[in-house]
Structures are given as C-alpha cells and as structure tokens.
C-alpha cells in the first residue's frame, strides 16, 4: 500500500494510538495518571491489564473510514480469510489444522499452527473484519487450541526438535490467543493452556530443557512477556512479579539484566553494539526483539503494582540512539546486523526495519520526553523518506496508529538522515553515514562470528563476515531486499577477498552454529565522528591457506580500500570484489570504463588491463589507485529463496527469481603470493566526477604493505594509517599494531588511536609536529610535547575502542 504524506497528515478524529497511549498508562517510575491507577490486585485490576494486552494486539478503537486503517484492516482480513478457508474444521478425524503443517507433533508445525490461530483470533477480535465477533469462528478457535494441546503440546510431552518452539514460539502465540479469546475460553481449557506454559516456560530466568543455562538477551525478554501474560490470565501476582524481575535479573543479582551494558557475551554494549548467541552481531533481529519485548512490558505493566521501576531502564532508552539509529537507513535495517535472518524470504531488511520502528514507537509512548521527542523526529524522517517499502504496508493496526500520530503531529520536525561514523568495536562492524548514502562494513574475528547458520538457514553465508561492504543509496532502497540474497553470487560479495573453491551448504542440520576465524584484527578508529580507519586480517576458513590484510579509509565523499599480503597456496584463483550490484529484474544501468560506455547485453564479460576508473550509472564511481586488471561481468542470475533457507518456519519459496547484476573485481591469479589492491569507492558520483577524481587523485596512497596501509588526504589535512606491526608511515611512527588518524587544521592537531587487534597494553606514537600544549585528551592518553611529539595510549582493556587527543602547535 502506498501511504501518501497528505493522507497521513489528514488525521481526523481520535486515533487508535491515542487510545493505546492512554491505556498504556504512564512511564515506569512516573506517577499514575488520574483515573488510570492500578494500585491493588483485585480482579478488576487484572481485567484492566488484560484489556490493555488485547489493545496492544488489535489497536483498540480506530476510524475504519481512514484509508490507511482501511487498507491495513483489509490486509488482516485477507490473510485471516485465507487461513480460515484452509483450516481443517472437521473435529472428528483431523490430524492437523492445516495440510502443510503436518505432522502436527513436529515442533515447527505446532508452533506455526499457534501463530496462524493468533492471526485468526486477532481478526475475530478486531472490529471491521469479516470474522469479527463471529460465534462460529470463536468456537472453532477454542476447539483448535484444545486439539493442538491434546495432540502435540501438553505438559506430558518431552521437548523434541528445536527448543525455541517449545519454550518461546508456541507459548507466546498461545498466550496471545488466550488474551483475545479469554471471554470464550472454558475454565478447563484456560487452565490446560496455563499448565502447558508452566511446564515449558515457567520463568524467564532459565532454559527449561537445560536448567543450568541462564536466559539472556532477546530470549529472556520473550520469556518475560510470556510469563507476564500467563500471570494476568491466571490472576497470579507471583508470575507477574517474576516477569518484571526477570528484566533486571533479580534472581541472579543482575548478572543477566537487560538493563545493564554487557562487557562480553549477549546484550547491549556501551558503544552501541548488540550481541546474541555470545558471538553474533544481531542488533537487527534479536536486538529488535529485545527492544520490542521491553517496550511491550513497560507499556503493559505501567501504572500497575508490577510496573518496571528499575532506574537502569535508561540503558534501553539509550540503545535507541546508540544501537539502532546508526544501523537503520530510511527505515531499513542494515543486513550486516541481521545475522542468519538475511536468508528469510519473509523478513527482509524492510520488515526487520519496520519491526524496529514499531518497537521504538511503542517505547516512546512511555519514555521520558527528553528521549521520546528526539526519537519521534528521527522516526518521522524514516517514515516519510521510505517510499519503496512504506511502513504502513508492513505495520499492524496498533503500530500504524502510533506512526500516524507521529506523522500528523505538526510540532514534530522530520530529522534528516543520520550522518557520522560509528565503529562498533564490540561487534566488528563499522557504519559510515553521509547525507545521501551509507557504507557498512561486516567484519569478523576470533571474538565475533563470520556468520551464523543452522536449522536450514543461511546456507550460503560463507563470506558475509569477511569484510562485506554494503553501499546504501537514498535513491535505491531496494538494493538488498529485491531478491538480492537468493540471486547474488555468494562467492563475490562486495568488498571481500576470497578464493574460488566450491563450498558446501552451511547449517543443514538441527541447531545453530557459528564460525569464528583466527584473526585478532577487526575494527578501527574514528576521528571527529566523521573520518575512520578500519582494518581486518583475513585468515581464511578451515581448508584454505588464504591470507590478506585489508583496510578501509572512510572519508566525507569516498571509501578508500587497500589490500596487501594476499597469499594462498591452495591452487585456487583469488579475487577481490569491488562491487556486485543488484540492478533489479530489468536494470540496464550503464557501465563506463575510462570514458568508454560498455555494451549492455547480458552475459558480457570484459578485462581491462590498465583501467583507471569505472562508473555504474545511478550508483557511483570506482577508481583504481594501483595498476591492476579490472574484470567486469554483466549477467542475469536465477535463484530461489529455498536455495538458502529450508527452515521449518522460515523456509523460502522454490519459485525462481531472476535479477541482473553488474560485478567488478580484481583477479589476483591462482595461488597468489603477496598480491595487493587499491581502489576507491565514490558513492553517488557522476561519471564526470569520477574522471576528475581519478586524474586529480585527492587521496594519496602512502604505503600498502604488510607493515602498514596508509593514505594522505591533503584537502582535509588528514593522514590515516593502519599499522600491522611497529613501523613508520606518513610521518607517524607507531610502536605496534594500531589504527591511527591524525588531522591538522591550522594550529590544531586531532588524534584518534585504537588497537583493533586488542593485543597491546600501550601504544606510543611519534608525530611529525612540535606540539606546545594539550587542549583535551582522554584519560588513557598522555602526551610529551617536543620537536617530534610522543603520544602514549593505554589501550589495554579498552576492547578496541578509540582514544582521542586534541593538541595545539
């Protein structure tokens, strides 16, 4: 559905968002509003909270004549009608509820059955659908829930298959169904459903099938929501207190609290990183689930005796700007932080982005104004700029109501795109954002996994953590969600240096697994919030001897990429991929090399032995800074989502998709020894601008070898170096491996230093400047002024984060 800005701003009458916010009550820790106090624990109080839970599912009252609500309502109705029409309602001989979810006893099948029943229950409880308040529908749903309980999901059964369906997926959908159907459920049925939750999700603190394992991150949040709903439905105050306390991990004295910054393992980190499964960068999926679950419980329990009052809840508020804002581009969630979810057909970057937007919208209803006002301005920018996959076409009715309130509020000014550079040192990611584009680096190390696969998901994710470079263009929001993952050549992901050996599918068995390479270096330093030096050492995967040292220097209008020490003795050809651009189903973007337009027919490949630059229409320019053979390929690739995901509830369609691609790469030959590359990416640049850049060379490569990789940007007064060992480059001497940026602006010298390998205790830099004084410096930095100034940085224990100093000549 296209949601015009004019339509959204034409708010008429009371919206469901207003009702939702009123129902949700005050923020945790605030005084309850008059008439909205839930200060006791009698039946009326449980009833009020259950009504609130229902509103959070249906959206409450809304104007069905509003075109946006009417469209969303129609989408819900169509989906529900399809499920209703295929539901087996023969209670005498059925073995499953839907023919494609058989046998029902498989965890994935009963888990998905509950999810479909929830959709039907939502349509039944939402005014305006064809199923609304239908007695037959209610009776059928009650009988269906009883059938699943008796057949596949009851306290007498052991967990088999994926634990998640037993302990999170099924009980959450079941509790939502019970909330919606609570006035129609016989007491015996409700008691049975509560008993099964007590069996498989008795609390949020422990994994039921492994009682010594404490739940963390998103899993803990999911379980807290389930326990809270079970407590409301059973009028159980102890369960409600348990759900609230699980957020702060009262049981284990805060060890796994969601309201604290992690220093290792799962959770939000102070630098904005989010990690789940101990070693996976997962802001875009598990992080969103955690944020959404916390927002839900804050809203659900606000003003009640079980309201969340932990003052450290501010960690969740700060995560919106530290963790989510940098990785959301016009409402799209960057794939570099979505893990194995990139292989899910029904969960593209636009859908996971919409889930994060919805979580922030809900969190804003109860957050302090100082936070909520800033978020709403950012949200309004995302909502108005994304016309490719508008939020209204992805949102539920309650989510849409909250979005419409933000868009209709003339006092909220839409924020422009976030700019600046963020090094997420604790999850090996770098995000560089400019007004019209963003570039994201996905790296890995012995600390952070190169990929996660399992349960049939992410079968071709081999190189997604090997320095994959994502270019986001404000004019092309469909690049990574228009059939990219099933059709892209997985051996030629942009920014990677790989060998060409054939690989076997990942994650075909049960459970999930990760791969962490043996390298230490992955990360970098950021200067003045705008310029960066990032580095990663590629050590190859088991069975290959490939090694490479890769650097990226991130500037205001360019990304400079250097590679050195590229060696392999396996008899395979090794390539560095500059670009592999998805042109869509029928794209005919012109490719120009050194001023000559190349033919546009599919299947055409070409080699350019002395190329200086290339340009892809509507994408940008690529300038080669060292002599190399540039290879290009324009082709159509066909694949299916099922090729990369066969998961029980996430498996993709086998229907073939065809997309056109333009691929640019440098061929290092078979079993290269100490090969290298140097090129620059100029996002959004025209062919003419690329020509000028190539000839003027405003960025000079100072060194590109196994000791250091460095560039000089004279117009900025900037020298940026990644030292791989103690050495000298650009007038800067380093005592050991490090990322260093030094910028001179008149008499001011700005310095940024990091140890992305986390191997040093202290670093000493010698600068080619006679410094008179230190105007500002981190506590970890000491300076000895002189003819050649010495800067000593205590990097030990800093986990690869940047240290800064401001000096005066």
C-alpha positions in Angstrom: 0.0 0.0 0.0 1.2 3.5 -0.8 0.7 5.7 2.1 0.8 9.3 0.9 2.1 12.0 3.3 -1.0 14.1 2.6 -3.2 11.2 3.8 -1.2 10.6 6.9 -1.3 14.2 7.9 -5.0 14.5 7.5 -5.8 13.0 10.9 -9.4 13.1 11.6 -10.9 12.3 15.0 -9.4 10.2 17.7 -6.9 7.6 16.6 -6.2 4.2 18.0 -2.8 5.5 19.0 -4.3 7.9 21.4 -6.4 5.2 22.9 -3.3 2.9 23.1 -1.2 5.5 24.8 -3.9 6.4 27.3 -4.5 2.7 28.0 -0.8 2.0 28.4 -0.5 4.5 31.2 2.5 6.4 32.5 6.1 5.6 32.1 7.7 3.3 34.6 8.6 5.2 37.7 6.1 8.0 37.0 3.0 8.7 39.0 -0.1 7.1 37.5 -2.5 9.5 35.8 -5.7 10.2 37.5 -8.3 7.5 36.8 -5.6 5.1 35.5 -4.2 3.8 38.7 -3.9 0.1 39.2 -2.9 0.1 42.8 -4.4 -3.1 44.1 -4.6 -6.6 42.8 -8.3 -7.5 42.7 -10.0 -9.0 39.6 -10.8 -5.6 38.1 -7.1 -4.8 38.0 -6.2 -8.0 36.2 -9.1 -7.3 33.8 -7.8 -3.8 33.1 -4.3 -5.1 32.2 -5.8 -7.9 30.1 -7.8 -5.3 28.2 -4.6 -3.4 27.7 -2.9 -6.6 26.4 -5.8 -7.0 23.9 -5.4 -3.4 22.7 -1.7 -4.0 22.1 -2.8 -6.8 19.7 -5.7 -5.2 17.9 -5.1 -1.5 18.2 -8.3 -0.7 20.0 -10.7 1.8 18.5 -9.8 3.4 15.2 -11.6 5.1 12.3 -12.2 2.4 9.8 -13.0 5.0 7.1 -9.4 6.3 7.3 -7.8 4.9 4.1 -4.7 3.8 5.9 -6.6 1.9 8.6 -9.0 0.5 6.0 -6.1 -0.9 3.9 -4.4 -2.4 7.0 -7.7 -3.9 8.1 -8.2 -5.3 4.6 -4.8 -6.9 4.7 -5.5 -8.5 8.0 -8.9 -9.7 6.8 -7.5 -11.2 3.6 -4.8 -13.1 5.5 -7.3 -14.3 8.0 -9.8 -15.4 5.4 -7.1 -17.4 3.6 -6.3 -19.2 6.9 -9.9 -19.7 7.7 -10.6 -21.2 4.3 -7.8 -23.7 4.6 -8.3 -24.6 8.3 -9.4 -28.2 8.8 -12.6 -27.7 10.9 -13.6 -31.4 10.9 -13.1 -32.2 14.6 -13.8 -35.9 14.2 -10.9 -37.1 12.0 -8.4 -34.4 11.6 -4.7 -35.0 12.3 -3.5 -31.4 11.7 -5.1 -27.9 11.4 -3.5 -27.1 8.1 -2.4 -29.7 5.5 1.0 -28.0 5.0 1.7 -28.2 8.8 1.7 -32.0 9.3 2.6 -33.9 11.3 1.3 -31.6 14.0 3.6 -33.2 16.5 6.7 -31.6 14.9 7.7 -28.5 16.9 7.8 -26.3 13.9 4.3 -27.3 12.8 2.5 -26.9 16.1 4.5 -23.7 16.6 3.3 -22.3 13.3 -0.2 -23.6 13.9 -0.4 -21.4 17.1 0.9 -18.4 15.1 -1.9 -18.9 12.5 -4.5 -19.3 15.2 -3.3 -16.0 16.7 -3.9 -14.3 13.3 -7.4 -15.6 13.2 -8.1 -14.6 16.8 -6.8 -11.1 16.1 -9.1 -10.8 13.1 -12.0 -12.1 15.2 -11.3 -9.6 18.0 -10.7 -6.6 15.6 -13.7 -4.6 14.6 -14.4 -4.4 10.9 -13.1 -7.8 9.5 -15.3 -10.4 8.0 -14.6 -12.7 11.1 -15.3 -10.1 13.7 -17.2 -11.4 16.7 -18.4 -14.4 14.7 -19.6 -17.1 17.1 -18.5 -20.0 14.8 -15.0 -18.5 14.5 -14.7 -18.3 18.3 -15.9 -21.8 18.9 -13.7 -23.1 16.1 -10.6 -21.4 17.6 -11.3 -22.7 21.1 -11.6 -26.2 19.7 -8.5 -25.8 17.6 -6.5 -24.7 20.6 -7.8 -27.7 22.5 -6.8 -30.0 19.6 -3.2 -28.8 19.5 -2.9 -29.1 23.2 -4.2 -32.7 23.3 -2.3 -33.8 20.2 1.1 -32.0 20.3 1.7 -29.5 23.1 0.9 -30.5 26.6 2.7 -30.9 29.9 3.1 -34.7 29.5 5.4 -34.4 26.4 9.2 -34.1 26.3 10.8 -31.4 24.2 11.8 -32.7 20.8 13.4 -30.7 17.9 14.0 -27.0 18.2 13.7 -25.9 21.8 12.6 -22.4 20.8 9.2 -23.5 19.6 8.5 -25.3 22.9 9.7 -22.6 25.2 9.1 -19.3 23.3 7.4 -19.5 19.9 4.4 -21.7 20.8 3.7 -20.3 24.3 3.8 -16.7 23.2 1.3 -17.3 20.4 -0.8 -19.4 22.7 -0.9 -16.7 25.4 -1.9 -14.1 22.8 -4.7 -16.3 21.7 -5.9 -16.7 25.2 -5.9 -13.0 25.8 -8.0 -12.4 22.7 -10.4 -15.3 23.4 -10.4 -15.0 27.2 -14.2 -14.4 27.4 -14.9 -17.5 25.3 -12.4 -20.0 26.8 -13.9 -22.5 29.2 -12.2 -22.5 32.6 -10.8 -26.0 32.0 -9.3 -25.0 28.6 -7.7 -21.9 30.1 -6.3 -24.0 33.0 -4.8 -26.5 30.5 -3.1 -23.8 28.4 -1.7 -22.1 31.5 -0.4 -25.5 32.7 1.5 -26.1 29.5 3.1 -22.7 29.8 4.1 -23.6 33.4 5.7 -26.7 32.0 7.7 -25.3 29.2 8.2 -21.6 30.2 7.8 -21.5 34.0 10.0 -18.4 34.3 12.2 -16.2 32.2 15.5 -16.9 34.0 16.4 -20.5 32.9 16.2 -22.6 29.8 13.7 -25.3 30.7 15.5 -28.1 28.7 18.8 -27.1 30.3 18.1 -25.7 33.8 21.7 -24.6 34.4 21.6 -22.3 31.4 20.5 -18.7 32.2 18.5 -17.0 29.6 20.0 -13.8 28.1 19.1 -11.0 25.7 16.1 -11.4 23.5 15.3 -14.9 24.8 15.0 -13.5 28.3 12.7 -10.7 27.1 10.5 -13.1 25.1 10.0 -15.4 28.1 9.3 -12.4 30.4 6.4 -11.4 28.1 5.1 -15.0 28.2 5.2 -15.2 31.9 3.6 -11.8 32.3 0.6 -12.8 30.1 0.4 -16.1 31.9 0.3 -14.3 35.2 -2.5 -12.0 34.0 -4.6 -14.8 32.6 -4.2 -16.8 35.8 -4.5 -13.8 38.2 -1.1 -14.8 39.5 0.7 -12.0 41.2 3.9 -14.0 41.7 4.1 -14.7 38.0 3.7 -11.0 37.2 6.4 -10.1 39.7 8.6 -12.8 38.2 8.2 -11.4 34.7 9.1 -7.9 35.8 12.1 -9.0 37.9 13.4 -11.1 35.0 14.1 -8.0 33.1 16.5 -6.9 35.8 17.6 -10.5 36.6 16.8 -10.2 40.3 17.2 -13.9 40.7 21.0 -13.7 39.8 21.6 -10.3 41.3 21.6 -8.5 37.9 24.1 -10.8 36.2 21.9 -11.1 33.1 19.9 -7.9 33.4 18.6 -6.4 30.2 19.2 -3.0 31.8 23.0 -3.1 32.0 25.7 -2.8 29.5 27.5 -6.0 28.6 31.3 -6.4 28.6 31.1 -9.8 26.9 28.5 -12.2 25.7 24.9 -11.2 25.0 23.3 -7.8 25.3 23.7 -4.1 24.5 27.2 -2.7 24.8 28.1 0.9 25.7 29.5 1.5 22.2 26.1 0.6 20.7 26.9 -3.0 19.7 24.4 -5.7 20.3 25.4 -9.4 20.5 23.3 -12.5 20.8 24.4 -16.2 20.8 27.6 -14.9 22.5 29.4 -14.0 19.3 27.0 -12.8 16.7 26.3 -9.1 15.7 22.5 -9.2 16.0 21.1 -5.7 16.5 18.6 -6.1 13.6 16.8 -9.2 14.8 17.5 -10.3 18.4 18.2 -6.8 19.4 14.9 -5.7 17.9 13.1 -8.5 19.7 14.7 -7.4 23.0 13.7 -3.8 22.5 10.2 -4.7 21.3 9.7 -7.0 24.2 10.9 -4.5 26.8 8.7 -1.8 25.2 5.7 -4.1 25.4 6.2 -4.9 29.1 6.9 -1.3 30.0 3.6 -0.4 28.3 1.7 -3.4 29.6 2.6 -3.1 33.3 2.8 0.7 33.5 0.9 2.2 36.5 0.3 -1.3 38.0 1.8 -2.8 41.1 4.2 -4.7 38.8 5.4 -1.6 36.8 9.0 -1.6 35.9 10.8 0.8 38.1 14.4 -0.2 37.7 16.3 3.1 37.2 18.7 1.4 34.8 15.9 1.1 32.3 17.7 4.1 30.7 20.1 1.6 29.1 17.1 0.6 26.9 16.4 4.3 26.1 20.0 5.0 25.2 20.1 1.9 22.9 17.6 3.6 20.6 20.2 6.2 19.6 23.4 4.2 20.2 22.4 0.9 18.8 19.5 1.3 16.4 19.7 4.7 14.8 23.1 4.1 13.2 22.0 0.9 11.6 18.6 1.9 10.3 18.7 3.7 6.9 15.4 5.3 6.0 13.5 2.6 7.9 15.6 -0.3 6.5 17.6 -2.5 8.9 21.1 -2.9 7.7 21.8 -6.5 6.7 25.2 -6.5 8.4 23.4 -6.8 11.8 20.6 -9.3 10.8 22.7 -12.5 11.0 21.1 -15.5 9.5 17.8 -13.6 9.0 19.1 -12.3 5.7 18.2 -15.7 4.3 14.5 -15.4 5.3 12.2 -14.5 2.4 9.5 -13.0 4.7 11.9 -11.0 6.8 13.9 -8.6 4.6 15.7 -5.5 5.7 12.4 -3.5 5.3 10.5 -5.9 7.5 13.1 -6.1 10.3 13.4 -2.3 10.0 9.7 -1.9 10.4 9.8 -4.1 13.5 12.5 -1.8 15.0 10.5 1.3 14.1 7.4 -0.3 15.7 9.4 -1.1 18.9 10.7 2.5 19.1 7.2 3.9 18.5 5.8 1.9 21.4 8.8 2.6 23.7 8.2 6.3 23.0 4.7 6.2 24.5 6.1 5.8 28.0 9.7 7.1 27.8 10.7 10.5 29.3 10.1 13.4 26.9 13.8 14.1 26.5 14.2 10.8 24.8 10.8 10.4 23.1 10.8 13.8 21.4 14.2 13.0 19.8 13.1 9.6 18.7 9.8 10.8 17.1 11.7 13.4 15.0 14.0 10.6 13.7 11.1 8.3 13.2 9.2 10.9 11.2 12.2 11.2 8.9 12.3 7.4 8.3 8.6 7.2 7.8 8.4 10.0 5.2 11.5 9.0 3.2 10.8 5.4 2.7 8.5 5.2 -0.3 9.9 1.9 -1.6 8.5 -0.2 1.2 6.3 2.2 3.3 5.8 1.4 6.9 2.0 1.4 6.5 2.2 -1.6 4.3 4.1 -3.6 6.9 2.6 -2.4 10.2 -0.1 -3.9 12.3 -3.1 -1.8 13.2 -1.7 -0.7 16.6 1.7 0.1 15.0 0.1 2.0 12.2 -1.9 4.1 14.8 1.3 5.1 16.6 3.0 6.0 13.3 0.1 8.1 12.1 0.1 10.1 15.3 3.8 11.0 14.7 3.2 11.9 11.1 0.2 14.0 11.9 1.9 16.0 14.7 3.0 19.3 13.1 5.1 20.1 16.1 7.5 17.2 15.2 10.1 18.1 12.6 11.3 15.2 10.5 15.0 14.7 11.1 17.3 14.4 8.1 19.3 11.2 7.6 21.7 10.5 10.4 25.3 11.3 9.5 28.6 10.3 11.1 30.9 7.3 11.5 30.4 4.6 14.2 32.9 1.9 14.9 31.0 -0.8 16.8 34.2 -2.3 18.2 32.3 -4.9 20.3 30.6 -6.5 17.3 33.2 -5.9 14.5 31.0 -3.6 12.5 31.6 -0.1 11.0 28.9 2.2 9.8 29.7 5.3 7.8 26.8 7.6 7.0 26.7 10.6 4.8 23.6 12.8 3.8 22.9 10.7 0.6 24.5 7.4 1.3 25.8 5.0 3.9 28.6 2.3 3.8 28.7 -0.6 6.2 31.5 -3.0 6.8 30.8 -6.5 8.1 33.9 -8.0 9.7 34.8 -10.9 12.0 37.5 -12.1 14.3 38.2 -14.7 17.0 35.7 -12.6 19.1 32.8 -12.2 16.6 31.5 -14.8 14.2 31.9 -14.5 10.5 28.4 -16.0 10.1 25.7 -17.9 11.9 23.9 -20.8 10.2 21.7 -23.6 11.2 18.2 -25.1 11.3 18.3 -24.8 7.5 19.0 -21.1 7.5 21.8 -19.0 5.8 23.1 -21.9 3.7 25.4 -19.6 1.7 26.6 -17.1 4.3 30.3 -18.1 3.9 31.7 -14.7 3.2 29.2 -12.3 4.8 31.7 -11.5 7.6 34.9 -11.3 5.5 34.7 -7.5 5.0 31.5 -7.4 3.0 30.8 -3.8 2.1 27.2 -2.7 1.9 26.5 0.5 0.0 23.1 2.1 0.8 21.8 4.8 -1.6 18.9 7.0 -0.6 17.6 6.7 -4.2 17.7 2.9 -4.2 16.2 1.4 -1.1 15.5 -1.9 -2.8 19.1 -3.0 -3.3 19.3 -5.7 -0.7 15.6 -6.6 -0.4 14.8 -7.1 -4.0 15.7 -10.8 -4.3 19.4 -10.0 -3.5 20.3 -12.9 -1.3 18.9 -15.8 -3.3 20.3 -14.4 -6.6 23.7 -12.8 -5.8 26.8 -14.8 -6.4 27.7 -15.7 -2.8 31.4 -16.1 -3.8 31.5 -12.4 -5.0 30.1 -10.3 -2.2 31.2 -6.6 -2.4 34.4 -5.8 -0.5 35.5 -9.4 0.1 38.8 -11.1 -0.9 38.0 -14.8 -1.4 39.3 -17.9 -3.2 37.0 -19.5 -5.7 36.8 -23.1 -4.3 33.3 -24.5 -4.3 31.7 -24.6 -0.8 29.1 -27.0 0.7 25.9 -25.6 2.2 26.0 -24.4 5.8 23.6 -25.2 8.6 21.7 -28.1 7.1 21.4 -29.9 10.4 19.4 -29.0 13.6 20.5 -26.3 15.9 22.6 -23.2 15.0 26.4 -22.9 14.7 28.8 -20.1 14.2 32.3 -19.8 12.7 34.9 -17.5 14.2 38.1 -17.1 12.2 41.5 -17.0 14.0 42.4 -13.4 13.3 42.7 -10.8 16.0 42.4 -7.6 14.0 38.9 -6.4 13.1 37.8 -2.9 13.9 39.3 0.6 13.7 39.3 4.2 14.9 37.1 7.1 14.3 38.2 10.8 14.3 35.8 13.7 14.9 32.8 11.5 14.4 33.3 11.7 10.6 36.5 10.0 9.4 37.7 6.5 10.0 40.3 3.8 9.5 39.1 0.2 9.6 41.2 -2.9 9.3 40.6 -6.7 9.1 43.0 -9.6 8.7 41.5 -12.4 6.6 42.8 -15.8 7.7 40.5 -17.9 5.6 38.3 -20.8 6.7 39.4 -24.3 7.5 40.7 -26.0 4.4 42.3 -22.9 2.9 45.5 -21.0 3.3 44.2 -17.7 2.1 45.6 -14.7 4.0 45.0 -11.0 3.4 45.3 -7.7 5.2 42.5 -5.3 4.3 42.0 -1.6 5.2 39.2 0.9 4.6 39.6 4.6 5.0 36.3 6.3 5.3 36.1 9.9 4.2 33.4 12.5 3.5 32.9 11.6 -0.1 34.9 8.4 -0.6 35.8 5.0 0.8 39.4 4.0 0.1 40.1 0.3 0.1 43.6 -1.2 0.3 44.7 -4.8 0.4 48.1 -6.4 0.9 49.8 -9.7 1.7 47.2 -11.6 -0.3 48.6 -15.1 -0.5 47.3 -18.6 -0.9 48.8 -22.0 -1.8 45.7 -24.0 -2.5 45.7 -23.9 -6.2 42.5 -21.7 -6.3 42.0 -18.3 -8.0 41.8 -15.4 -5.6 39.6 -12.4 -6.2 38.8 -9.0 -4.6 35.3 -7.9 -5.4 34.8 -4.1 -5.8 31.1 -4.3 -6.5 28.3 -6.8 -7.2 25.3 -4.5 -7.8 21.8 -5.7 -8.0 20.2 -4.0 -11.0 16.7 -5.5 -10.4 14.7 -7.6 -12.8 15.3 -5.5 -15.9 18.0 -2.9 -15.0 20.1 -1.5 -17.8 22.5 0.7 -15.8 25.3 1.9 -18.0 28.8 0.8 -17.2 31.6 3.2 -18.3 35.3 2.3 -18.1 37.9 5.0 -18.7 35.3 7.1 -20.5 34.1 4.3 -22.8 30.5 3.1 -22.4 30.3 -0.7 -22.3 27.6 -2.8 -24.1 24.6 -3.6 -22.0 23.8 -7.1 -23.3 23.5 -9.8 -20.6 26.4 -12.3 -20.2 29.0 -9.9 -21.3 32.4 -10.0 -19.5 35.5 -8.0 -20.2 39.0 -7.5 -18.9 40.6 -4.0 -18.6 44.4 -4.4 -18.1 45.2 -0.8 -17.4 41.9 0.6 -16.2 42.0 3.8 -14.2 38.3 4.1 -13.3 34.8 2.7 -13.8 31.3 4.1 -13.3 27.9 2.4 -12.8 25.0 4.7 -13.6 22.9 5.7 -10.6 25.4 4.0 -8.2 28.8 5.8 -8.3 32.4 5.6 -9.3 35.3 3.2 -8.7 38.9 4.5 -9.2 41.8 2.1 -9.2 44.8 3.6 -7.4 47.3 0.9 -8.4 47.7 -0.9 -11.7 45.5 -4.0 -11.9 43.4 -5.9 -14.3 39.8 -4.9 -13.7 37.3 -7.6 -14.7 33.6 -6.9 -15.3 30.5 -9.0 -15.8 27.0 -8.1 -16.6 24.7 -11.1 -16.2 21.4 -12.4 -15.1 21.3 -14.7 -12.1 18.5 -17.0 -11.1 17.9 -18.5 -7.7 15.2 -19.3 -5.2 14.8 -18.4 -1.5 14.7 -22.2 -0.8 18.3 -22.4 -2.1 19.5 -20.5 1.0 16.8 -21.3 3.6 15.0 -24.6 4.2 14.0 -23.8 7.8 10.9 -25.3 9.4 9.1 -21.9 9.8 11.3 -19.6 7.7 12.0 -21.8 4.7 11.7 -19.9 1.4 9.8 -20.5 -1.8 11.2 -22.7 -4.5 9.9 -20.3 -7.1 12.8 -19.0 -9.3 13.8 -15.3 -9.2 16.0 -13.7 -11.8 17.9 -10.5 -11.2 20.5 -8.6 -13.2 23.9 -7.8 -11.8 27.0 -5.7 -12.6 30.1 -7.2 -11.0 33.5 -5.6 -10.8 36.6 -7.4 -9.4 40.3 -7.7 -9.4 41.8 -11.1 -10.2 44.9 -11.9 -8.2 45.5 -15.2 -10.0 45.9 -18.7 -8.9 47.8 -19.2 -5.6 49.0 -15.6 -5.4 51.9 -14.5 -3.2 51.9 -11.1 -1.6 49.4 -9.7 -4.0 47.6 -6.4 -3.3 44.9 -3.9 -4.5 44.0 -0.3 -4.0 40.7 1.3 -5.1 38.3 3.9 -4.1 34.5 3.9 -4.0 32.8 7.2 -4.8 29.2 6.7 -3.8 26.7 8.8 -5.9 29.5 10.4 -8.0 28.8 11.0 -11.7 31.0 9.6 -14.4 32.5 13.1 -14.9 33.2 13.5 -11.2 34.8 10.0 -11.2 37.0 11.1 -14.2 38.1 14.2 -12.3 38.8 12.3 -9.1 40.8 9.6 -11.0 43.1 12.3 -12.6 43.5 14.6 -9.6 43.9 11.9 -7.0 43.0 13.9 -4.0 43.8 10.9 -1.8 47.4 9.7 -2.0 48.3 6.1 -1.0 51.4 6.5 1.2 52.1 2.8 1.8 50.3 -0.5 1.2 52.4 -3.4 2.5 52.5 -5.9 5.3 53.7 -3.3 7.8 51.2 -0.6 7.2 48.5 0.7 4.9 48.1 4.5 4.9 46.6 7.4 2.9 47.0 11.1 2.9 44.1 13.5 2.2 45.7 16.9 1.8 42.5 18.9 1.4 41.5 17.6 4.9 44.9 17.7 6.4 44.3 14.1 7.3 46.7 11.2 7.5 45.2 7.8 8.2 47.2 4.6 8.9 46.5 1.0 9.8 49.8 -0.4 11.3 50.1 -4.2 11.2 53.3 -4.0 13.1 55.6 -1.4 14.6 56.6 0.9 11.8 56.5 4.3 10.2 54.1 5.8 7.6 53.1 9.3 6.7 55.5 10.9 9.2 53.8 8.8 12.0 55.7 6.2 13.9 53.8 3.5 15.9 55.3 1.1 18.5 52.9 -1.6 17.4 49.7 -2.7 15.5 47.1 0.1 15.6 44.7 2.3 13.7 45.7 5.9 13.7 44.2 9.1 12.3 45.9 12.5 12.6 44.4 15.7 11.3 45.9 19.1 11.2 43.6 22.2 11.0 45.7 25.3 11.3 47.4 25.1 14.7 45.1 22.3 15.9 46.1 18.6 15.7 43.4 16.0 16.3 44.5 12.4 17.0 42.5 9.2 17.2 44.0 5.8 18.1 42.7 2.3 18.5 44.0 -1.2 18.9 41.6 -3.3 16.8 43.5 -6.4 17.5 43.4 -6.0 21.2 46.9 -7.3 21.5 48.7 -4.3 23.0 48.8 -2.9 26.5 50.2 0.5 25.5 51.0 2.2 22.2 53.4 5.0 21.6 53.1 7.3 18.6 55.7 9.8 17.4 54.1 12.7 15.5 55.9 14.9 13.0 54.7 18.1 14.8 56.2 20.4 17.5 53.3 20.5 19.9 53.0 23.2 22.5 50.1 22.0 24.6 47.3 19.5 25.1 43.9 21.2 24.9 41.9 18.0 25.6 42.6 14.3 25.8 41.1 11.0 27.1 42.4 9.8 30.5 44.1 7.0 28.7 46.3 9.4 26.6 49.5 11.1 27.7 51.5 13.5 25.6 55.1 14.6 25.7 55.4 17.8 23.6 58.6 18.4 21.7 60.1 18.6 18.3 58.6 15.2 17.5 55.7 14.8 19.9 55.2 11.5 21.7 51.7 10.3 22.4 51.3 7.3 24.6 48.0 5.5 24.8 46.9 2.9 27.4 44.9 0.6 25.1 44.9 -2.4 27.3 41.4 -3.5 28.3 39.8 -0.9 26.0 38.4 -3.6 23.7 39.4 -1.9 20.5 37.7 1.4 21.2 39.0 4.8 20.1 41.2 7.0 22.2 41.4 10.7 21.4 43.5 13.8 21.9 43.4 17.4 20.8 46.8 19.2 20.5 47.9 22.7 19.8 51.0 23.7 17.8 
